[in-house]
Amino acid sequence: MLVNMGIGLIMPVTTLYIHNVLHMSLVIAGYTLLLFSGAMALGNLVGGRLFDKWHTKPLMYISGMIIVASLFLLALYPYWPLYPILLTLYGAGLGILNASVNSYLAFLQKYDANIFNNGYWAANIGMGLATFLSGILFSINIKLVFGGSAILFLVALLIIKLQFVSIDTLRNSKTDTMVHSPLNKHIIGYIALLSLTMIIIWACYEQWNSNVSVLMTDNGISVKKYSILFTISTIKIVALQPFIVRLFPKTFNADKLRVILGVLTFALSYLVIINTDDYWRFVTGITLVSIGEILALTAIPSLLNHYATDTNRGTIQAIGSLSGSIGRALGPLIGGFMITSFNFNTTFFSIFILHLVVVLSLVLLRDFKTKY
């Protein structure tokens, strides 16, 4: 939750700060965010690999201190050209920390089957609070945004120090009762399918963060009403997730069903906004997106973890995170190209069909273990 609050304070105002305060072009802002995203993706891979091969808590400490140092320097010197360098360093540390924390949760899932659900729920609370505070702090001084975020990460490191139990001994123990499947071609194929699913979900989801805003304003709906959609989404995720996840048992087939239902729900969210200028159709769409998130985006890490062993758990979770990053990077680009080449309706209907193809592919997933 604290990590997501730290992220949520900074990212909503990044482009605004670069363009309006530092007086750089939107192209420069885009390249800066690309550097940040690339560093975070690389950090994810490095963090996942190091989690499998090195000590877990020191990895979190080092990545956390990289983040804190970068943010405190940004709070002191939020100026060009130091800004993009420090933001990139922050992205690398964030990628490593995210990968190590996600991998830690993946390891603990054998003891708590709800851990991914609870983590996603807390993350949404943190992101919602931070997004709300971000604009307020930015309107006072950008240094408060970076300083506040640094303090949140320091508190997160303190919690890691005091509350996280070292799993190095448990991970290397030969008394582990889990049934480990070899990483054969079938498992590699299933991991690839789940990773491709993540890419498609996030590439299409990014249309809500980018091109849907253009569609709504073109139809006379205000930017304020557009921004309210994401407040609605956060509230619904926080309110509905504890109830929806209780409908499914903690089994492989239940997680598979959740992903399939989630992808279908995502598909419907694009269908309902075709050929409309009715604001409540967009509210319906973002509601379906929220339900899709609850169903699919908490179950996919669980399924990936199902195909992992204690020797590669971090790497496989990092692949899943990287897939989401690739989707988020490609989404606005592909969506913009399709809308320019065709139109909004054709683009959203194509996305609907693509999700149906993903659903048919997910049916092929098979269980290779008797339990988590």
N, C-alpha and C positions, 0 to 999 in steps of 0.2 A: 504493500500500500504506500509506504513512504517513498520507495523508489519511483513508483508511478506518479506520485505527487511531485517529486523532483523533476521528472520529465515533463509533466503537465504544466508546470510553471513556465518553462522555457519555450517549448515548441510553438504554442499558439502565437507568440509575439515575435518570433525570429525574423520572418520575412518583413513584418511591419517595421522592426527596428533597423534592419539593414537598409531598407528602401527609404523610409521616412526620416530616420534620425541620422544614419550614417551617409545618406544621400547616394547610395549605390543603386544601379539599375536592377530591375527585376531579374534580368539575365544573370547578373552577378549573384543575386540572392539565390537563384536556382542552382548555380554552380556550388555555392557555399553549402546549401542543403544536400547536394549530391555528395560532396566531400564528407559531410557528417554521416550520411546514410551508408556510404561506402566503408567508412571507418567503423561504424557500428556493426555492419555485416561481417567485416573481417574480424572484429572483436568477438562476435558470436562464435565463429569457427574456432578461433584460437582458444577462447574460454571453454568451449565444449571439449576440445581436445585435451587441454591442460587439466580439466576436471577429471578426465579419465586416467591421466598419467601422473598427476601431481597431488599435492595436499590441498584439500578443499577450502578450509578456512583461510589459510594464507593467500590463496588466489582471490578470495573475496576482499580481503584487507587491501591487497595491492591495487586491485582494480578500483576499489572504493576510494583509496587515497589519490589515485590518478584523477578521478572525477572531482573530488573535493578541491584538490590543488588547482585544477583547470577552472572551476567555478569561482573560487576565491580570487584568482588572477583576473577573471572576467569581471568580477565585481569591482576590482581596483582599477583595471585598465580596459574598459569596454570600447576600445577604439580600433579603427582600421590602421594597419593590416594585421594586428595581433588577434583580432576577433576571430577570423576564420580558422587560424591556426589552433587557438585554444578550443574552439567549438569542435574541431576535428579530433583533438586529443580527448575531449569530453566524450565524443561519440565512441571512440575506441574503448575507453574505460567502461562506458555504459554497456557496450556489447559484451565485454568479458564478464561484467558483474551480472547482467541479465542471464547469460548462458550458465554461469555457475549456480545462480539461485534456482533457475528452472531445472537444472540437472539435479540439484539437491532435493528439490520437491519430487522429481521423478524417482529418485532413490527411495524417498520416504513413502511413496505411494503404496508400497507393499504393506506398510503398517497403517496407512490411512487412505482408503480408496477415494475419499472425497477431497483430497488435498488440492487437485487442480481446480475443482469447482470453487472451493473456498478461496484459493489464490486469485482466481479471475474475478470473483465477487468483490474482494477487498481492493483489487487493482482498479476496478471501475469506480469504487467510492473515492479512492485517492485521486484518480484522474478527473473525476467530476468536480471535486473540491478545488483542485489545483487550477483547472481551466477557469473556474469562477474567480479565483484569487489573482490569476495571472494578469488580467486586464486592469484590475485595481492597482496592483503593485507597479505595473508598467506606467500607468498614468501618473504615479508619484515620481518614480525614478527606476530606470532599468537596473541599477545596481542592487536594488531591493529584490528583484527577480532572481539574479544570480546568487546573491548572498543568502536569500531564503532557501533556494534550492540546495546550496552547499550545506546549510545547517540540517536540512532534511536528510541528506545523504550521510552526514556525520551521525545523526541519531540512528539511521539504519545500520551503520557499521557498529554502533554500540549494542544494538539489539543482536546483531550477528555474533558479537563477542560474548554477550551474556546468555543468550537463549539458544543459539544454534549448537547442537551437539556434533562433535567431530565424527564423521562417518568413515574415516580412513581405515580404522581397524575392522569395522563391520563389513566394509566393502571388500576387504582382502581376505575375510574369513572364509574358510572352506566349509563352514557349517551352514551356509546359506541354503535354505530349503526350497528356494525357487527352482523351477524347472527351466533350465537354460536351453534355448534352441540355437543351433548353429546359424551363422549368418549366411544361409544358402541363397540360391538365386531366387527362390520364391519369396523369402523374407525381404531381400533387396528390392524385389519388384513391388511388394506391398508398401515398403517405406517410400519408394519413388512415387507410387500412386497417391499416397497421403500427402507427400510434399507437393506434387502437382496440384492436388486439391487445394492446398493452402495458397499456392500461387494464384490460382483462378479465383478463389473466394476473395482474396485481398485486392487483386487487380480490378475486379468488378466492384468491390466495396468502395474503392477509391473514387468511383463515379459519384457517390454520395458526398464525398469530401471536396469534389472539384466541379465536375460538369453539371451535376444536378442544380448547383447554385445558379449557374448560367441559365438553365432551363426555367427555373422558378422566377428569376428576375425578368427574363424575357417575356414571361406570362403575367407580369405585373405584381408578383409577390415580393414583398420587401426582404432585404437582407436580414433584418431583425427576425422575421418569421422563419427564414431559413436557419438561422443560428439556433432558434428555439428547438428545432428538430433534434439537435444533439443533446440538449438538456432533457428532452422527452425520452430519448434513447437511454441515457444514463439512468434516469429515474426508473424506467421500466426494467432494465437489467438488474438493478439493485433490488427492486421490489419482487420481481418474478422469479429470478434464478433459484432462490432457496426452495420454492415450491415445485418448479419444473423438474429440477434434478432429482427430487424425491420420487418422481414417477418412474424412474428407471433403476433397475438393480445394478449392482457393481460387477458386471460381467462383460466379457468381450463382445458378445452379440448385442447387448444393450448399448454399448458405446458405438458399435457399428450402426445400429438403428438411429442413434442420436445424430450421428454425422449425416446419414442419408436424409433424415427429416429436416435437419438444419439446412442442408444444401437446397432441398426442395423449398423451404421457407424463404431462403435468400432469392431463389428463382422467382417466386411469386411477388417479392418486393419490387422487382423491375417490371413485372407484368402490369401491376396496378397503376404505375405512373406513366404508362404509354398513352399518348394523345389526351392529356388532361391539363387543365389550368386550375383545377380545384385543389385548394390547399389541404383539405382533409384527405384527399387521395395520397398526398405526400406524407401526411401524418400516419396513414395506414401503412404506407411503404416502410417508413422508418421503424414502425412497430414490428413489422415482419422481420426487418433486419436485426432488431434487438433479440427477437426470439431465435433467429438463426444463429446469432452469436452465442446465446446461452446453450443451444443444442450442440452446435458443431465445434466451435472454437475452444471449448473446454474438453471435448471428447477426443479431438485429434491428438493432442499431446499424450493423452492416456493410451490411445492405440499405438502411437509410436513407441511409448514406453513398454508396451506389451511385447513388442518385437525386439527389445533391447536386453542386454545382459549388464551386469555390474561392471564389465570391462569396456563397454562402449555406450553407456547410457547418456553421458554428456555429449558425445559426438552426435548421436542420433537426435537428441533434443535440439542441438545447435543447427542441424540440417533443417528441422522444422521451423525454427526461428528465422533462418536465412531465407527459407521459401516464402515466408510472410513478407520479409523485407523486399525480396525480388518482386513480388506481386504489387506491393505498395509503390515501388519505383516505376514499374511498367504501366500501372493502371491509368494514370492521367494521360500518359503519352499515347497509349493505344486507344483509349476512349476518345481523346481529342481528334486523333486521326480518323476514326470511324465516323464520328459526328460530322467532321468537316467533309468527308468523302460521301457520306450518305445523309443521315439525319438522326435526331434523338430517338425517334420511334424504332427505326431499323436497328440502331445500336442496342437499345434496351431489349428488343425482342431477340436479337442474336445472343445477348447475355443470358436470357431466359433459356434458350435452346442449349447453350453451352453448359449450363448447370444441370439440365436433364441428362446430357451425355455423361457428366461427372457422376451423377447418381447411378446410372447403369454400370459404370466402371467400378464404383464402390461395392456393388453387389458381389464382386469377385473376391473381396477380402476374406481370408480364412484364418481360423484360430490355429496357432502352433503351440500353445501352452495350455496347461490344465488350470492355471490360476495366475494372478498377478504376483 
